[in-house]
Amino acid sequence: MTLSFFDQFMTPIFLGIPLAAIAIALPWVLFPTPTTRWVSNRFLALQGWFINRFTQQLLLPVNLGGHKWAALLTSLMIFLITLNMLGLLPYTFTPTTQLSINLGLATPLWLATVIIGMRNQPTHALGHLLPEGTPGPLIPVLIIIETISLFIRPLALGVRLTANLTAGHLLIQLIATASFVLLPLMPAVAFTITLVLFLLTLLEVAVAMIQAYVFVLLLTLYLQENV
């Protein structure tokens, strides 16, 4: 019974072919295609307003050199939100609950920010490894600690997104199972648990959006350090 709770995180396979690639590519089909007309529908107008506001808030503390990343970061934000929201639907697979996929998104982008910093301003980028005014005996220790913290950043990005979504999905399944089991025995308690499940689902919708925003926001902060 306990192991079946984790079956929802297994990659679906059809005829021996993993369907994770289809699950990752599906959100791009759902996005509306921009039109060349002056007057568009309300959904396109809302999408454009959201993208503009998000880009302004995200790139506000970043220098002009980092504004080249606007299209990439905005696309990543919308992509992650769509994946997380689709994963809340029944009988669906959430690719962002897989640590390998999240690390595959986080590691190249983090490495790109580090390479940009080393290429454009190597002295400033290496200066983050040693705070100013550090006593002499502590210099080797601090350099090792800061180096480890630098290389652990992509792991923290992937683990944070994976852990939050996995915990939410498990909690929803546990409460739904409890409500289903208690329905014939104690209907009043089952109704109360169902109400809690509804509130938890609303919370998970907010978590799905917030975690996508935090993922992109931390990448923006890493970019700000190196631009």
Backbone bond lengths (Angstrom), bond angles and torsions (degrees), N, CA, C in turn:
res aa  C-N    CA-C-N  psi(-1)  N-CA   C-N-CA  omega(-1)  CA-C   N-CA-C  phi
1 M - - - 1.468 - - 1.511 111.14 -
2 T 1.341 115.57 -40.27 1.459 119.02 -179.24 1.523 110.84 -69.09
3 L 1.329 116.66 -39.50 1.457 119.20 -178.11 1.526 111.67 -67.69
4 S 1.338 117.71 -29.34 1.456 119.62 -177.83 1.515 111.99 -66.88
5 F 1.337 117.95 -22.67 1.450 120.43 178.59 1.527 111.78 -64.48
6 F 1.310 116.64 -26.71 1.455 120.63 -177.47 1.531 112.64 -93.82
7 D 1.321 116.72 1.40 1.460 119.02 178.45 1.512 112.23 -66.48
8 Q 1.344 117.10 -25.96 1.456 120.17 -179.02 1.524 112.61 -67.91
9 F 1.342 117.08 -17.67 1.460 120.45 -179.35 1.524 112.46 -94.65
10 M 1.319 117.31 -0.70 1.459 120.30 177.55 1.527 110.39 -77.55
11 T 1.318 116.23 141.31 1.453 120.34 179.41 1.524 110.26 -67.09
12 P 1.327 118.04 123.90 1.477 119.25 -179.25 1.524 111.04 -66.77
13 I 1.324 115.81 141.84 1.465 122.76 -177.76 1.519 108.46 -128.29
14 F 1.329 115.95 131.30 1.467 121.89 177.87 1.514 108.39 -126.49
15 L 1.339 116.03 118.49 1.466 122.53 -177.93 1.523 111.45 56.84
16 G 1.338 115.51 36.93 1.444 120.60 178.79 1.514 114.60 78.71
17 I 1.336 118.03 5.14 1.469 122.08 -178.25 1.527 108.76 -108.17
18 P 1.342 119.56 121.09 1.466 120.78 176.22 1.535 110.74 -63.65
19 L 1.325 115.43 136.75 1.466 121.23 -177.59 1.519 112.52 -100.10
20 A 1.338 116.45 14.29 1.466 118.96 -179.38 1.525 111.17 -64.16
21 A 1.341 116.85 -36.73 1.469 119.41 179.94 1.527 111.25 -63.39
22 I 1.330 116.35 -38.51 1.466 119.15 177.80 1.519 110.53 -67.35
23 A 1.330 117.04 -39.88 1.462 120.47 178.81 1.522 111.56 -64.47
24 I 1.338 117.02 -33.12 1.468 119.72 178.36 1.525 111.20 -75.40
25 A 1.336 116.78 -36.70 1.469 120.24 -176.58 1.521 112.93 -82.08
26 L 1.338 117.93 -17.88 1.457 120.23 -175.72 1.527 114.25 -60.41
27 P 1.352 120.38 -41.60 1.473 118.60 -178.03 1.513 114.53 -57.78
28 W 1.339 117.87 -30.99 1.455 119.16 -178.99 1.526 111.73 -66.73
29 V 1.331 117.49 -24.92 1.461 120.41 178.52 1.527 111.15 -73.98
30 L 1.334 117.00 -26.05 1.459 121.01 -175.40 1.514 113.20 -82.78
31 F 1.323 118.02 -15.61 1.459 119.89 -178.05 1.523 110.28 -73.85
32 P 1.324 119.09 135.26 1.475 120.36 178.42 1.520 111.43 -69.90
33 T 1.307 115.54 145.02 1.461 121.51 -179.78 1.526 109.71 -82.20
34 P 1.337 118.97 127.36 1.467 119.94 178.38 1.526 111.17 -60.78
35 T 1.307 115.10 146.84 1.444 121.10 -179.26 1.515 110.83 -106.00
36 T 1.315 116.60 154.63 1.467 121.35 178.35 1.532 112.21 -88.15
37 R 1.304 117.07 -1.89 1.466 119.99 -179.72 1.526 111.16 -78.06
38 W 1.316 115.53 156.10 1.451 120.02 178.85 1.531 111.07 -70.12
39 V 1.303 116.58 -37.03 1.459 121.50 -178.16 1.528 108.18 -105.59
40 S 1.323 116.69 119.72 1.460 121.81 179.91 1.535 108.72 -115.44
41 N 1.313 115.54 175.83 1.461 118.13 179.68 1.526 110.27 -78.18
42 R 1.311 115.54 174.82 1.465 120.55 -174.01 1.524 111.53 -69.61
43 F 1.316 116.78 -33.80 1.456 119.53 -178.81 1.530 111.06 -65.97
44 L 1.328 116.60 -42.34 1.461 119.95 177.22 1.521 111.35 -65.89
45 A 1.326 116.04 -37.50 1.462 119.54 177.77 1.528 110.84 -65.34
46 L 1.334 117.07 -41.82 1.459 120.63 177.31 1.519 111.37 -65.07
47 Q 1.322 117.20 -40.03 1.461 120.56 178.03 1.523 110.74 -63.55
48 G 1.322 117.44 -44.05 1.463 120.06 178.50 1.516 112.37 -63.99
49 W 1.348 116.80 -39.97 1.473 119.66 178.33 1.515 110.97 -63.77
50 F 1.344 117.16 -42.73 1.463 120.67 -179.62 1.525 110.93 -63.83
51 I 1.324 117.23 -43.71 1.468 120.24 -178.68 1.524 110.56 -64.57
52 N 1.330 117.46 -41.79 1.469 120.30 179.48 1.523 111.69 -64.02
53 R 1.334 116.97 -45.92 1.463 120.00 -178.86 1.532 110.82 -65.80
54 F 1.316 116.07 -42.03 1.458 119.10 -179.41 1.522 111.24 -64.60
55 T 1.318 116.87 -42.33 1.462 120.39 -179.40 1.520 110.92 -64.23
56 Q 1.332 116.74 -40.12 1.465 119.76 178.88 1.517 111.66 -64.18
57 Q 1.330 117.62 -45.31 1.459 120.76 -178.98 1.523 111.71 -69.02
58 L 1.322 117.02 -36.77 1.464 120.37 -175.69 1.520 111.78 -72.52
59 L 1.312 116.81 -41.30 1.466 120.96 -174.42 1.527 112.85 -96.90
60 L 1.323 116.98 9.76 1.458 119.56 -179.80 1.526 112.65 -61.94
61 P 1.356 120.55 -45.34 1.476 119.21 179.79 1.522 114.50 -84.18
62 V 1.322 118.75 0.13 1.467 121.78 -174.89 1.529 109.35 -93.23
63 N 1.321 115.95 144.77 1.455 120.95 177.05 1.523 110.92 -66.30
64 L 1.341 115.18 169.25 1.458 119.61 -178.18 1.526 112.14 -62.44
65 G 1.320 117.00 -29.29 1.458 119.38 178.88 1.519 113.16 -65.00
66 G 1.332 116.94 -27.55 1.456 120.47 179.70 1.511 113.99 -84.48
67 H 1.339 117.65 -7.67 1.465 120.21 179.37 1.525 112.07 -69.30
68 K 1.323 117.54 -13.64 1.468 119.63 175.48 1.528 111.20 -65.79
69 W 1.322 116.71 -20.10 1.460 121.67 -179.53 1.524 112.65 -86.48
70 A 1.318 117.70 3.70 1.472 120.27 -173.43 1.523 111.91 -59.63
71 A 1.323 117.28 -48.03 1.470 120.13 -178.01 1.526 111.07 -64.53
72 L 1.336 117.16 -40.93 1.467 120.50 -179.08 1.518 111.63 -66.06
73 L 1.334 117.28 -47.02 1.459 120.75 -177.57 1.526 111.65 -68.02
74 T 1.328 116.72 -39.60 1.466 119.55 178.81 1.524 110.66 -66.15
75 S 1.322 117.22 -42.57 1.465 120.36 177.84 1.524 111.15 -62.88
76 L 1.334 116.92 -40.21 1.466 120.61 178.65 1.517 110.91 -64.77
77 M 1.337 116.61 -39.50 1.462 120.40 179.16 1.530 111.19 -62.56
78 I 1.319 117.56 -48.74 1.463 121.37 -179.74 1.533 110.32 -64.78
79 F 1.315 116.60 -38.55 1.463 121.07 179.95 1.529 111.11 -63.23
80 L 1.337 117.13 -46.14 1.459 120.40 -179.49 1.522 111.81 -67.62
81 I 1.322 117.31 -39.67 1.469 119.95 178.00 1.526 110.31 -61.43
82 T 1.329 116.37 -43.22 1.465 119.70 -179.27 1.519 111.41 -65.52
83 L 1.328 117.41 -43.30 1.467 120.05 177.94 1.528 111.54 -61.43
84 N 1.336 116.22 -44.28 1.462 119.60 -178.36 1.524 111.88 -67.23
85 M 1.328 116.56 -38.96 1.466 119.45 -179.03 1.528 111.13 -71.25
86 L 1.320 118.03 -40.51 1.461 120.44 178.13 1.527 111.07 -64.59
87 G 1.323 116.97 -29.94 1.457 119.97 179.24 1.517 113.71 -68.65
88 L 1.342 118.16 -15.40 1.458 120.97 177.59 1.526 112.66 -83.26
89 L 1.320 117.93 -9.70 1.453 120.52 177.64 1.529 110.05 -75.21
90 P 1.336 118.10 151.49 1.466 119.97 -179.92 1.529 111.84 -65.32
91 Y 1.323 115.54 145.03 1.469 123.55 175.31 1.533 111.63 58.77
92 T 1.309 116.25 39.69 1.462 121.00 176.99 1.523 109.02 -121.38
93 F 1.325 115.00 162.89 1.459 122.31 179.03 1.521 108.55 -111.53
94 T 1.331 116.50 131.73 1.462 121.93 -179.22 1.518 109.21 -102.20
95 P 1.328 119.37 105.87 1.473 119.90 -178.80 1.523 113.10 -63.23
96 T 1.337 117.58 -28.23 1.464 119.75 -177.03 1.523 113.15 -76.94
97 T 1.333 118.82 0.62 1.461 120.66 169.78 1.518 111.87 -86.08
98 Q 1.331 117.11 -3.06 1.462 122.04 177.82 1.530 109.17 -95.03
99 L 1.331 116.13 121.49 1.462 120.20 -178.24 1.520 111.72 -62.51
100 S 1.317 118.03 -34.87 1.466 121.05 -178.80 1.527 111.21 -63.38
101 I 1.325 116.73 -40.16 1.468 119.81 179.71 1.524 110.78 -68.90
102 N 1.327 116.66 -41.91 1.465 119.44 179.47 1.526 111.66 -66.16
103 L 1.333 116.77 -39.06 1.464 119.10 175.69 1.522 111.07 -67.01
104 G 1.329 116.70 -33.75 1.459 119.55 176.24 1.513 113.00 -65.74
105 L 1.328 117.69 -26.72 1.463 120.85 174.81 1.529 111.81 -83.63
106 A 1.332 116.46 -38.81 1.462 120.10 -172.70 1.528 112.77 -78.98
107 T 1.329 117.42 -42.34 1.468 119.75 -172.41 1.531 113.60 -63.90
108 P 1.334 120.77 -48.68 1.475 118.55 179.77 1.525 113.52 -62.69
109 L 1.338 117.44 -38.50 1.464 119.95 -179.41 1.526 110.92 -69.69
110 W 1.341 117.24 -41.36 1.465 119.62 176.09 1.520 110.93 -63.76
111 L 1.321 117.26 -42.30 1.462 120.89 179.65 1.526 110.80 -64.58
112 A 1.314 117.71 -34.80 1.463 120.48 177.96 1.525 111.10 -64.74
113 T 1.346 117.05 -39.74 1.471 118.98 178.29 1.525 111.14 -66.03
114 V 1.336 116.85 -38.42 1.468 120.18 179.00 1.529 110.65 -66.56
115 I 1.325 117.03 -42.77 1.469 120.52 179.98 1.524 110.59 -64.53
116 I 1.328 116.82 -39.55 1.466 119.93 178.08 1.524 110.65 -62.41
117 G 1.345 116.16 -42.69 1.459 119.14 178.67 1.516 112.53 -65.06
118 M 1.330 117.66 -41.35 1.460 120.64 179.40 1.522 111.71 -68.15
119 R 1.317 117.95 -30.28 1.455 120.45 -178.47 1.518 111.84 -81.12
120 N 1.326 117.50 -43.10 1.468 120.88 -173.50 1.524 112.58 -84.24
121 Q 1.333 116.79 -43.63 1.468 120.23 -177.84 1.532 109.36 -143.18
122 P 1.316 116.35 77.01 1.479 119.13 -175.64 1.526 113.25 -63.59
123 T 1.336 117.39 -35.74 1.469 119.36 -179.36 1.518 111.21 -64.53
124 H 1.330 116.06 -44.28 1.461 120.23 179.53 1.525 111.35 -67.69
125 A 1.331 116.98 -38.39 1.469 120.27 -179.71 1.527 111.33 -66.58
126 L 1.344 116.60 -42.07 1.467 119.50 178.23 1.521 111.62 -73.72
127 G 1.358 116.72 -21.84 1.461 119.53 178.69 1.510 113.32 -65.59
128 H 1.350 117.86 -21.48 1.459 120.37 177.65 1.528 111.81 -68.05
129 L 1.332 117.00 -19.99 1.458 119.87 -179.03 1.520 112.90 -77.65
130 L 1.332 117.81 -14.05 1.458 121.22 -177.85 1.527 109.04 -140.36
131 P 1.345 118.43 105.24 1.466 120.40 178.70 1.522 111.50 -62.55
132 E 1.313 116.23 150.14 1.466 121.52 -178.56 1.528 110.26 -70.13
133 G 1.314 116.00 139.47 1.458 121.24 178.80 1.516 114.54 82.80
134 T 1.314 117.44 17.30 1.464 120.53 -179.54 1.534 110.14 -74.29
135 P 1.337 118.36 133.17 1.479 119.42 176.42 1.524 111.88 -60.56
136 G 1.314 115.89 149.83 1.455 121.25 -175.86 1.521 114.91 -56.48
137 P 1.328 119.30 -46.75 1.481 118.63 -178.33 1.526 113.71 -64.04
138 L 1.331 117.41 -23.30 1.461 120.02 -177.70 1.527 113.35 -90.23
139 I 1.310 117.78 -4.82 1.469 120.02 -175.43 1.533 111.99 -61.35
140 P 1.333 120.79 -49.77 1.489 118.22 -179.67 1.527 112.94 -61.67
141 V 1.337 116.09 -38.74 1.468 119.29 -178.14 1.521 110.56 -66.72
142 L 1.331 117.53 -44.04 1.458 120.65 -178.71 1.522 111.68 -66.97
143 I 1.321 116.84 -36.28 1.467 119.28 178.23 1.531 110.25 -63.30
144 I 1.338 116.71 -41.74 1.470 120.00 178.69 1.530 110.55 -65.13
145 I 1.343 116.65 -43.88 1.465 120.36 -178.94 1.520 111.04 -64.34
146 E 1.318 118.16 -45.11 1.461 121.22 -179.53 1.526 111.59 -67.26
147 T 1.323 116.85 -34.36 1.464 119.48 177.13 1.530 110.89 -66.31
148 I 1.327 115.76 -42.41 1.467 119.27 177.19 1.522 110.93 -63.51
149 S 1.332 116.70 -43.13 1.470 119.67 178.91 1.523 111.75 -64.49
150 L 1.333 116.96 -30.33 1.461 119.94 177.62 1.518 111.42 -68.73
151 F 1.330 116.17 -44.73 1.468 119.83 -177.23 1.524 112.89 -78.45
152 I 1.321 117.79 -13.45 1.454 119.92 -179.53 1.535 111.01 -89.80
153 R 1.306 117.66 -5.14 1.467 120.41 -177.33 1.530 113.46 -61.02
154 P 1.332 119.57 -48.82 1.468 117.00 178.92 1.522 113.02 -63.94
155 L 1.336 116.94 -33.16 1.464 119.38 176.46 1.521 110.69 -65.16
156 A 1.336 116.68 -39.91 1.464 119.92 178.66 1.525 111.14 -65.40
157 L 1.328 116.84 -38.84 1.467 119.89 177.61 1.527 111.04 -61.26
158 G 1.330 116.20 -48.48 1.460 119.34 -177.79 1.513 112.92 -67.82
159 V 1.341 117.28 -42.55 1.461 120.76 -178.32 1.524 110.90 -67.38
160 R 1.324 117.97 -38.28 1.466 120.72 -179.82 1.523 110.76 -61.66
161 L 1.316 116.78 -48.48 1.462 120.24 -179.24 1.523 111.00 -65.75
162 T 1.331 117.24 -43.27 1.465 120.73 -179.36 1.522 111.68 -64.73
163 A 1.326 117.20 -45.78 1.469 120.84 -175.42 1.526 111.49 -66.08
164 N 1.309 117.78 -42.81 1.465 119.84 -178.02 1.521 111.71 -65.46
165 L 1.326 117.31 -44.55 1.458 119.66 -179.28 1.528 111.51 -70.56
166 T 1.347 116.98 -39.52 1.468 119.70 179.31 1.520 111.03 -64.41
167 A 1.323 117.16 -43.37 1.466 120.17 179.65 1.521 111.08 -63.03
168 G 1.327 117.47 -41.49 1.454 119.94 178.96 1.515 113.13 -64.09
169 H 1.336 116.48 -42.98 1.466 119.70 179.11 1.529 111.84 -65.32
170 L 1.329 116.72 -40.65 1.468 119.58 178.28 1.524 111.56 -64.90
171 L 1.328 116.87 -41.34 1.459 119.99 -179.75 1.525 111.20 -64.93
172 I 1.333 116.92 -41.05 1.463 119.70 177.49 1.521 110.76 -62.34
173 Q 1.336 117.25 -42.75 1.463 119.56 -179.10 1.527 111.60 -67.99
174 L 1.325 117.87 -37.90 1.457 120.54 178.73 1.525 111.22 -64.18
175 I 1.332 117.05 -45.56 1.467 120.35 -179.26 1.520 110.62 -68.01
176 A 1.339 117.71 -39.57 1.462 120.02 178.06 1.526 111.28 -63.99
177 T 1.338 117.26 -39.17 1.465 120.43 177.57 1.525 111.37 -65.23
178 A 1.338 116.01 -41.49 1.465 119.39 178.10 1.522 111.27 -63.64
179 S 1.313 117.90 -40.61 1.469 121.03 178.35 1.521 111.34 -64.22
180 F 1.331 117.00 -40.87 1.470 120.80 -179.86 1.529 111.71 -67.34
181 V 1.337 117.19 -37.76 1.465 120.86 -178.80 1.528 110.92 -72.42
182 L 1.337 117.33 -38.51 1.463 120.98 -176.03 1.520 113.81 -83.41
183 L 1.335 117.78 -8.88 1.471 119.83 -177.02 1.532 113.27 -58.74
184 P 1.340 121.29 -47.96 1.477 119.00 178.84 1.522 113.56 -75.77
185 L 1.332 117.76 -20.05 1.468 120.23 -176.42 1.525 111.96 -90.63
186 M 1.318 116.81 -51.24 1.467 122.38 -178.58 1.524 108.55 -134.50
187 P 1.318 117.96 87.81 1.471 120.84 -176.22 1.534 113.40 -60.86
188 A 1.327 117.23 -36.36 1.464 119.90 -178.80 1.528 110.47 -64.99
189 V 1.322 115.50 -44.91 1.476 119.51 178.57 1.527 110.27 -65.18
190 A 1.337 116.79 -39.60 1.462 119.95 179.01 1.525 111.04 -63.81
191 F 1.336 117.10 -38.25 1.472 119.70 177.89 1.520 110.80 -65.23
192 T 1.339 116.54 -40.40 1.469 119.78 178.38 1.529 111.03 -64.21
193 I 1.325 115.70 -41.78 1.471 119.35 178.42 1.528 110.67 -65.02
194 T 1.331 117.18 -36.80 1.466 120.25 177.84 1.521 111.10 -64.34
195 L 1.337 116.46 -37.92 1.467 119.68 175.80 1.522 110.96 -63.62
196 V 1.332 116.19 -41.61 1.470 120.18 176.11 1.528 110.39 -62.70
197 L 1.316 116.79 -38.45 1.463 120.98 178.58 1.529 111.25 -63.27
198 F 1.323 116.40 -39.72 1.462 119.64 177.85 1.525 111.15 -63.93
199 L 1.334 116.52 -43.77 1.461 119.88 178.14 1.528 111.16 -65.26
200 L 1.336 116.33 -38.00 1.458 119.69 178.41 1.526 111.31 -66.23
201 T 1.328 116.80 -35.13 1.467 119.66 177.57 1.527 110.80 -64.37
202 L 1.336 116.50 -41.04 1.469 119.36 175.23 1.526 111.13 -61.86
203 L 1.336 116.10 -39.31 1.457 119.70 177.40 1.519 111.16 -64.17
204 E 1.318 117.25 -39.74 1.460 120.65 179.90 1.526 112.10 -67.70
205 V 1.340 117.13 -31.43 1.461 119.75 173.91 1.530 109.96 -62.37
206 A 1.335 115.68 -43.59 1.463 119.24 177.35 1.519 111.39 -65.62
207 V 1.333 117.42 -40.10 1.469 120.95 179.19 1.521 110.62 -63.91
208 A 1.336 116.98 -39.62 1.466 120.24 179.96 1.527 111.06 -61.30
209 M 1.324 117.10 -38.85 1.463 120.19 179.22 1.525 111.12 -76.01
210 I 1.337 116.73 -40.71 1.462 120.34 -177.01 1.520 110.84 -67.01
211 Q 1.329 117.88 -41.55 1.456 120.22 -179.01 1.521 112.27 -65.43
212 A 1.329 116.43 -36.38 1.464 118.89 175.13 1.527 110.44 -64.90
213 Y 1.332 116.40 -40.57 1.466 120.15 178.77 1.524 111.14 -66.08
214 V 1.338 117.41 -41.85 1.469 120.61 179.55 1.528 110.83 -64.47
215 F 1.321 117.21 -39.22 1.465 121.35 178.50 1.535 110.58 -58.16
216 V 1.326 115.92 -48.69 1.463 120.15 -178.27 1.528 110.58 -73.05
217 L 1.332 117.43 -35.58 1.465 120.11 -179.72 1.522 111.24 -63.88
218 L 1.327 117.86 -41.74 1.467 120.22 178.60 1.526 111.13 -65.99
219 L 1.322 117.28 -37.53 1.463 119.24 174.50 1.524 110.93 -62.62
220 T 1.333 116.99 -36.39 1.466 120.46 177.50 1.525 110.63 -65.87
221 L 1.315 117.10 -39.97 1.474 120.14 177.69 1.531 111.38 -65.30
222 Y 1.321 116.88 -38.83 1.461 119.29 175.84 1.525 110.84 -64.68
223 L 1.324 115.47 -37.12 1.468 119.49 178.37 1.527 110.59 -67.34
224 Q 1.339 116.16 -38.49 1.465 119.87 -179.51 1.527 112.00 -62.76
225 E 1.326 116.56 -33.54 1.467 119.85 179.34 1.521 112.71 -68.50
226 N 1.308 117.61 -23.88 1.465 120.86 -172.03 1.515 113.73 -113.20
227 V 1.313 118.40 1.23 1.479 120.44 -179.38 1.525 108.47 -102.51
